[in-house]
Amino acid sequence: MGVPPPFLQFHLAVAAIPAGQVSSYKPYTYFASAAYCSANTTKSWSCGSCQANSDFKPVAAGGYGTSVQYWFVGYSPSLRSVIVAHQGTSTKSILPILTDVMFAQESLNATLFSGMDSEIRVHSGFAGEHVKSASAVLAAVNSMLDTFNTSSVTVTGHSLGAALALLDSVYLSLHLPVSTNFTTITYGLPRVGNKNFADYVDAHNLSLTRITNKKDPIPVVPEQVLGYEHPSGEIHITNKSSSSAGQDDGNALCSVGEVADVLEGILSDHDGRCDGVRICAAC
């Protein structure tokens, strides 16, 4: 993989992100971190990362941390939103999944994603993981919209959990009332699907913010030459600042520009620091 030559690069405007905007993501960073904790821990909201969002009201949690990734659903009074969070996995675990050629793309599950164009294709491994918790998450979110009288749903996660969060946003938007307002905030998101998938995400108002950190190699795999593409919404943290861009922008201030090849990546950057918070450090 490499950055295309200049005449093939089409950059959207890359703009600096105000420090206050970066800080506004901190509650979600802690939610993404808390998703690494066991279901019992998040049900009681008693983990180290949990305390950063002390008013959170957990309603449902599941997963086993191995065969099924941990997840939790609850309500944040301070953010006035239902929160859905998915567990990620270690860099050493996810990198082989993302670079294994056996994990091809597939169309979205016809039962879960009824009516979706078959040309919209996603990573088979991510699709298989998402099916395991999708129905339980939907049931929990559905019950909470009325209980807490809200129309806001925020989905978050880190690494593999970021991929599941993005698939959940697409899935939930098909099954929840059209008045539901979605926010999707991911950390270290790998590429999840093809250009058709990226275009679908961009067109359906899922309010995606995908935060990437320095030379993290995970956001640049699976490679574009294999038919993968990121949706828009990147906020890239560099050593000096943060910047934003569109779909897989090759600008040097964006992740694709900073990590032209996965071998140039720094694995320790995957856990990141978003406004001083390192993902999963507390669980």
C-alpha positions as CSV (number, residue, x, y, z in Angstrom):
1,M,0.0,0.0,0.0
2,G,1.1,3.6,-0.6
3,V,-0.1,7.1,-1.0
4,P,-1.3,7.7,-4.6
5,P,0.8,10.1,-6.7
6,P,-0.1,13.8,-6.4
7,F,-2.1,13.9,-9.6
8,L,-4.4,11.1,-8.2
9,Q,-5.0,12.7,-4.9
10,F,-8.2,14.7,-4.3
11,H,-8.0,16.4,-0.9
12,L,-10.9,17.9,0.8
13,A,-10.1,20.9,3.0
14,V,-8.1,19.9,6.0
15,A,-8.8,22.1,8.9
16,A,-7.4,22.4,12.5
17,I,-9.8,21.3,15.2
18,P,-10.3,23.7,18.2
19,A,-9.0,22.3,21.5
20,G,-12.5,22.7,23.0
21,Q,-14.0,20.4,20.3
22,V,-11.3,17.7,21.0
23,S,-12.2,17.9,24.8
24,S,-15.9,17.5,24.0
25,Y,-15.1,13.9,23.0
26,K,-13.7,12.9,26.3
27,P,-16.9,11.4,27.8
28,Y,-17.1,9.1,24.8
29,T,-13.5,8.1,25.1
30,Y,-14.2,6.9,28.6
31,F,-17.3,5.0,27.4
32,A,-15.2,3.3,24.7
33,S,-12.6,2.4,27.3
34,A,-15.3,1.1,29.7
35,A,-16.5,-1.3,27.0
36,Y,-13.3,-3.4,27.6
37,C,-14.7,-4.3,31.1
38,S,-16.8,-7.3,31.8
39,A,-20.6,-7.2,31.4
40,N,-21.0,-7.6,35.2
41,T,-18.8,-4.6,35.8
42,T,-20.6,-2.3,33.3
43,K,-24.0,-3.5,34.6
44,S,-23.0,-2.2,38.0
45,W,-21.0,0.7,36.5
46,S,-18.1,0.2,38.8
47,C,-15.0,0.3,36.6
48,G,-12.2,2.9,36.6
49,S,-13.4,4.4,33.3
50,C,-17.0,4.2,34.5
51,Q,-16.4,6.8,37.2
52,A,-15.6,9.5,34.5
53,N,-19.3,9.3,33.5
54,S,-20.7,8.9,37.0
55,D,-24.3,9.8,36.1
56,F,-24.6,7.1,33.5
57,K,-27.5,4.7,34.0
58,P,-26.6,1.2,32.6
59,V,-29.6,-0.8,31.4
60,A,-28.2,-3.8,29.5
61,A,-24.8,-5.4,28.9
62,G,-23.6,-8.7,27.4
63,G,-20.8,-10.5,25.7
64,Y,-18.0,-12.8,27.1
65,G,-14.9,-10.9,26.0
66,T,-13.8,-13.7,23.7
67,S,-16.4,-15.4,21.6
68,V,-18.7,-12.4,21.8
69,Q,-17.3,-8.9,22.4
70,Y,-18.5,-7.1,25.5
71,W,-21.1,-4.4,24.9
72,F,-23.3,-2.2,27.1
73,V,-26.3,0.1,26.6
74,G,-27.5,2.8,29.0
75,Y,-28.5,6.4,29.3
76,S,-26.4,9.5,30.0
77,P,-28.4,12.3,31.6
78,S,-25.6,14.8,31.1
79,L,-25.3,14.0,27.4
80,R,-29.1,13.4,27.0
81,S,-28.4,10.4,24.9
82,V,-28.7,6.6,24.9
83,I,-25.2,5.3,24.8
84,V,-24.1,2.0,23.0
85,A,-20.5,0.9,23.4
86,H,-18.6,-2.1,22.0
87,Q,-15.4,-3.7,23.2
88,G,-12.4,-3.6,21.0
89,T,-9.4,-6.0,21.0
90,S,-5.6,-5.7,21.3
91,T,-3.5,-4.4,18.4
92,K,-1.8,-7.8,18.3
93,S,-5.1,-9.6,17.9
94,I,-6.8,-7.3,15.4
95,L,-3.9,-6.8,13.0
96,P,-3.9,-10.4,11.8
97,I,-7.7,-10.3,11.3
98,L,-7.4,-7.2,9.2
99,T,-4.6,-8.5,7.0
100,D,-5.7,-12.1,6.6
101,V,-6.8,-12.5,2.9
102,M,-9.2,-15.2,4.0
103,F,-11.4,-12.5,5.5
104,A,-13.1,-11.2,2.3
105,Q,-16.0,-8.9,1.9
106,E,-19.6,-9.9,2.0
107,S,-23.0,-8.3,1.6
108,L,-24.8,-7.2,4.8
109,N,-27.0,-9.8,6.5
110,A,-30.3,-9.7,4.7
111,T,-32.3,-10.2,7.8
112,L,-30.6,-7.5,9.9
113,F,-30.1,-5.1,7.1
114,S,-33.3,-5.6,5.1
115,G,-33.4,-3.7,1.8
116,M,-29.7,-2.8,1.6
117,D,-28.1,-2.8,-1.8
118,S,-26.1,-6.0,-2.3
119,E,-23.3,-3.9,-3.7
120,I,-22.7,-2.6,-0.2
121,R,-20.2,-5.0,1.2
122,V,-18.3,-5.2,4.5
123,H,-15.4,-7.2,6.1
124,S,-16.7,-10.7,6.7
125,G,-15.1,-10.9,10.2
126,F,-16.8,-7.7,11.3
127,A,-20.1,-8.8,9.9
128,G,-19.9,-12.1,11.8
129,E,-19.1,-10.4,15.1
130,H,-21.9,-7.8,14.7
131,V,-24.6,-10.5,14.2
132,K,-23.8,-11.9,17.7
133,S,-25.0,-8.9,19.6
134,A,-27.2,-6.9,17.2
135,S,-30.6,-8.1,18.2
136,A,-29.9,-7.7,22.0
137,V,-28.5,-4.2,21.4
138,L,-31.6,-3.1,19.4
139,A,-34.0,-4.4,22.0
140,A,-32.2,-2.5,24.7
141,V,-32.1,0.8,22.8
142,N,-35.7,0.5,21.7
143,S,-36.9,0.2,25.2
144,M,-34.8,3.1,26.4
145,L,-36.0,5.7,23.9
146,D,-39.4,5.7,25.5
147,T,-38.2,5.2,29.1
148,F,-35.9,8.2,29.0
149,N,-38.0,10.3,26.5
150,T,-35.1,10.9,24.1
151,S,-34.5,10.6,20.4
152,S,-30.7,10.7,20.7
153,V,-28.5,7.5,20.3
154,T,-24.7,7.6,20.4
155,V,-22.7,4.6,19.4
156,T,-19.0,4.3,20.2
157,G,-16.1,1.9,20.4
158,H,-12.4,1.4,19.9
159,S,-10.6,-0.9,17.4
160,L,-12.8,-3.9,16.6
161,G,-15.4,-2.2,18.8
162,A,-15.2,0.8,16.5
163,A,-16.1,-1.4,13.5
164,L,-19.0,-2.9,15.5
165,A,-20.1,0.6,16.5
166,L,-20.2,1.7,12.9
167,L,-22.1,-1.4,11.8
168,D,-24.5,-0.9,14.7
169,S,-25.2,2.7,13.6
170,V,-26.2,1.5,10.2
171,Y,-28.2,-1.3,11.6
172,L,-30.0,0.7,14.3
173,S,-30.9,3.4,11.8
174,L,-32.9,0.9,9.8
175,H,-35.0,-0.3,12.8
176,L,-35.5,2.7,15.0
177,P,-37.9,5.6,14.4
178,V,-36.9,8.0,11.7
179,S,-36.9,10.8,14.2
180,T,-33.9,9.2,16.0
181,N,-30.7,11.3,15.9
182,F,-27.5,9.3,15.6
183,T,-24.0,10.2,16.7
184,T,-21.2,7.7,15.9
185,I,-17.8,8.3,17.6
186,T,-15.1,5.8,16.9
187,Y,-11.4,5.4,17.9
188,G,-8.8,3.6,15.8
189,L,-11.5,2.5,13.3
190,P,-10.2,0.1,10.7
191,R,-11.7,0.2,7.2
192,V,-15.0,-1.7,7.5
193,G,-16.4,-2.0,4.0
194,N,-16.1,-1.0,0.3
195,K,-16.7,2.4,-1.3
196,N,-20.4,1.7,-1.6
197,F,-20.5,1.2,2.2
198,A,-18.6,4.4,2.8
199,D,-20.9,6.4,0.6
200,Y,-23.9,4.9,2.3
201,V,-22.6,6.0,5.7
202,D,-21.8,9.5,4.4
203,A,-25.3,9.8,2.9
204,H,-27.4,8.7,5.8
205,N,-26.7,11.3,8.5
206,L,-25.0,9.0,11.1
207,S,-22.8,11.9,12.2
208,L,-19.6,9.8,12.2
209,T,-16.5,11.1,13.9
210,R,-13.6,8.7,13.5
211,I,-10.7,9.7,15.7
212,T,-7.3,8.4,14.6
213,N,-4.1,8.8,16.6
214,K,-0.7,9.6,15.1
215,K,0.9,6.6,13.4
216,D,-1.7,4.0,14.5
217,P,-1.6,1.4,11.7
218,I,-5.1,0.0,12.2
219,P,-7.0,2.8,10.4
220,V,-5.0,2.0,7.2
221,V,-6.1,-1.6,7.0
222,P,-7.6,-3.5,5.3
223,E,-5.9,-1.8,2.4
224,Q,-7.6,0.2,-0.3
225,V,-6.2,-2.1,-3.0
226,L,-8.4,-4.8,-1.5
227,G,-11.5,-2.7,-2.2
228,Y,-11.9,-1.0,1.2
229,E,-12.7,2.7,1.9
230,H,-13.3,4.8,5.0
231,P,-16.3,7.1,5.3
232,S,-15.7,10.8,5.9
233,G,-15.4,12.3,9.3
234,E,-11.8,11.7,10.3
235,I,-10.3,13.7,13.1
236,H,-6.6,12.9,13.1
237,I,-4.4,13.6,16.2
238,T,-0.8,14.5,15.4
239,N,2.0,15.4,17.6
240,K,1.1,19.0,17.4
241,S,-2.6,19.3,16.7
242,S,-5.7,17.6,15.3
243,S,-7.2,17.9,11.8
244,S,-10.2,16.7,9.9
245,A,-10.8,15.4,6.4
246,G,-13.0,13.3,4.1
247,Q,-12.9,9.7,2.8
248,D,-9.3,8.4,3.1
249,D,-7.7,11.7,2.4
250,G,-4.0,11.3,1.6
251,N,-3.0,14.6,3.1
252,A,0.0,14.4,5.4
253,L,-2.2,15.7,8.3
254,C,-4.5,12.6,8.0
255,S,-3.9,9.0,9.0
256,V,-3.5,7.7,5.4
257,G,-0.9,10.5,4.7
258,E,1.0,9.9,8.0
259,V,1.0,6.1,7.7
260,A,1.5,5.5,4.0
261,D,2.2,1.8,4.7
262,V,1.0,-0.4,7.6
263,L,4.7,-1.3,8.2
264,E,5.4,2.3,9.0
265,G,2.8,2.3,11.8
266,I,3.5,2.3,15.5
267,L,1.4,-0.2,17.3
268,S,1.4,1.6,20.7
269,D,-0.4,4.6,19.0
270,H,-3.5,2.4,18.6
271,D,-4.5,2.9,22.2
272,G,-4.1,6.6,21.6
273,R,-4.5,9.6,23.8
274,C,-7.6,11.6,23.1
275,D,-7.3,14.7,25.3
276,G,-5.1,12.7,27.7
277,V,-7.2,9.5,27.8
278,R,-5.6,6.2,26.8
279,I,-8.3,3.8,25.6
280,C,-8.8,0.7,27.8
281,A,-6.1,1.7,30.3
282,A,-8.5,1.4,33.3
283,C,-9.9,-2.1,32.7
